[in-house]
Amino acid sequence: MLYRAAMTGESTLPKEVASRFRSALVLKRDVFSTIERGHFLTEQGEVPAVLRRIDVAPWWTSPLAHHLFHREARALAIAGKLGIAPPLLFAGRRSLVRGWIDGLPVHIAKPVADAAYFQSAKRSLRALHRAGLTHNDLAKEQNWLRTPDGRAALTDFQLASRFRRRSFLFRLMAYEDLRHLLKHKRRYAPESLTAGERRVLARKSWLTRIWMATGKRVYYWVTRGVLNVADREGGGLRLVDDAPALTAWLKRHPSVRDAAIVAFPDRRSGAGLYAFVESDTPDASLLRELAATAVPARMPERLQVVPRLPRDGLGAPRTDILQLIAMNQIDLIDPLIVSEAEKEVVARIVAGRHNLRDRYAL
């Protein structure tokens, strides 16, 4: 019932935080939890915060949701004090509040040739491991943040492990944390890789080799086949399966110059698709024209026609900025703007954005 209530648009909060947490917008929703951004009342006053709530999870995922919830609470109680992760502000039975870090996920920040960022990331990882924690989910770029001053921070500790001693298993999992960090460094700043780091990248642990040969296949079968979830940059299964076909379909329309599709949290389905279409045809008219053609997949939940899309140096649409607009995280856009002309383009898109349903207050 609670899960259905969340999907139909109710914004009631768990009783244990209802009087202290003021929700602003939904960041993510899946079958294990809902994550909301807002403000939390502490003894020092209201502070920016993030709420993870599992009261809206369906009954059939509840045991695993509780397990992941408690792992994150234990890890944040330690990592949050190190200055490399959000501080733990509250942990109840079904709701957890962590501090807000003013930073962008790496898949949006894109720290190309930023050797200083990856030095900071390595220091953060060392601090985490010295505290007896391994993160275990650092292959996902969205779990690495880049702050406005260029430092690295970590988030999403649901799979983290705590060790009382530096056992063989601890060293193995710490090695994998490092290897996943270096994979991101290889993507964004390969010229900064040292000879030792290249050796780490070339040598997977035996645990990883076993996982890739066996467990990873089961994981994909469960997440994609049973739970209908895919977490590519937090986008969900439709971003993986439907978005490419829908983008190509939109671009074929004679009134469309270009199109880009990103994901956003959706109350009904958990994750929806938001299409930004560059065209001079008004939204309603273009939708009528598109309805007359064969759609290769379910239509995007949101379709916004814009006169111009923001573009990078190679001319491709800037999906990093479009992603933040789709998720209503407008306050994070300014550091990404590179010119006054781009600022004007983005301002027009922001002013006409469609996804306001998951925004409660700003």
Buried (B, 14 or more C-beta within 10 A) or exposed (E): EBBEBBBEEEEEBBEBBEEBBBBBBBBBBBBBBBBBBBBBBBEEEEBBBBBBBBBBBBEEBBEBBBEBBBBBBBBBBBBBEBEBBBBBBBBBEBBBBBBBBEBBBBBBBBBEEBBEBBBBBBEBBEBBBEBBBBBBBBBBBBBBBBBEEBBBBBBBBBBBBBBEEEEEEBBBBBBBBBBBBBBBBBBBBEEBBEEEBEEBBEEBBEBBEEBEEEEEEEEEEEBBEEBBBBBBBBBBBBBBEBBEEBBEBBBEBEBBBBBBBBBBBBBEBBBBBBBBBBBEBEBEEBBEBBEEEEEEBEBBBBBBBBEBBBBBEEEEBBBBBBBBBBBBBBEBBEEBBEEEEBEEBBEEBBEEBBBEBBBBEE
